[in-house]
Amino acid sequence: MIKTEICDMLGIKYPLFQGGMAWIADGKLAAAVSEGGGLGIVAAGNAPASYVKEQIQIAKSLTDKPFGVNIMLQSPFCDEVAQVVADEKVAVVTTGAGNPSKYMQMWKDAGIKVIPVVASVAMAKLMTRLGASALIAEGGESGGHVGELTTMVLVPLVVDATDLPVIAAGGIAEGRAVAAAFALGAQGVQLGTRFLSAYECNIHPEYKKKVLKANDLSTMVTGKKLGHPVRSLRTNFSREYAKAEFGNMPDDELEALGTGTLRLAVQEGDSERGCFLCGQVAARVNKEQPAAEIIKEIMEEAEPAMKGVAKWVK
Ligand code: TUI
C-alpha cells in the first residue's frame, strides 16, 4: 500500500488525482474517482458558475468522499466560479492556465485546500508563500494547455523549490510512471488522459476510440503563435490549424478557428472540426475500465515498480 502525506491531508486512500479536464471532468467522473479512493476533480473550464454548481451537487449526491474543483484561470466566468466553490466549501481547489493569487485568501478563509498547477519554479515559490496546501507540477507531456518543461525536469525543480508536497502530472498512466514520479520526489500523481478511457467518462465514443487507438506519435502541440500552446490528437483539424498557424493567418482568425473546438470533440466526436485534447501517454491507454479499477490497477502496479528499481543498488 502506497500512502503519503497527501493522503492524510485530504482524507483519500491513494495519492492519485484525476485531472480537471474542461468539458470532460463532470460530477459523475469526479465522484467515481473519489469513490475509487483517489481525488476526483470537477473541471470548471470555460463554463458558467451555474454549471459548476450543478456538477458539484451531482458529485455530492454520488459520493461522501472528498473531491475537488479545477478552476481554469482564463475562463470569462472565473470570478463567479471562484465564489461558487467558496460557497459550496469543496474540499480542494486546483487551478490551471494562470496565476490564482487574487483568489487564494478567499478560498483559504472558506477552509478549502488550494493546490495550484505550476509550470515554473517562480510560480512554485509564489504559491508556497501565499499558502497553497500542495503543488501540482505538470510537464508538457500532458494534454491541454502545456508549459515548456517536461515532467522529468519540472518535478525535481519544484520539489526543491518548496516544502509543500508535490503532485506530478503529465505523462503518467501506469504504475511504472508513478514509481518514476516518486523517484523524482513527488508525493502524489495526477492523471488526465488515462481517465479518458474510464466507463464513467462521458466523452463521445469517437473521442474514446481515438485515445485507445493512439500511438507514440499521435499528439501534437498547436497554439504557440497565440501564446497558449495546447496538446491534442493529430487530426485533420489540428493539422489544418498548424498549417494556418505557420502560414500568415491573422491572429483574430486563428483565435476564431480554435473557438468552440473542444466542445465539438467532446460532444460530437467531430474529427474535422474538433480539438481532441490528449496527453502523449495516450499511447499507453488501451482499454476501457471503471475509474475505480484504473486507480487500483495503477497503484498496485506501482508497488513492484518501486521495489524493482532497488535491485540495481549493489
Ligand atoms: O490548464 C491546464 N490545462 C488546460 S487549460 C485548457 S483551456 C485553455 N485552452 C487554451 C488556452 C488556455 C486555456 C486546456 N487544458 N493544465 C494546467 C496547467 N497550467 N498547465 C500549465 C499551466 C500553467 C501555465 C502558466 C500554470 C501557470 C502558469 O503561469 C502563468 C503565470 O502567470 O505565470
Residues whose N, C-alpha, C, O or C-beta is under 5 A from the ligand:
A	BS01	TUI	Q74 T95 G96 A97 G98 N99 V117 V118 A119 E138 G143 G144 H145 V146 G147 H228
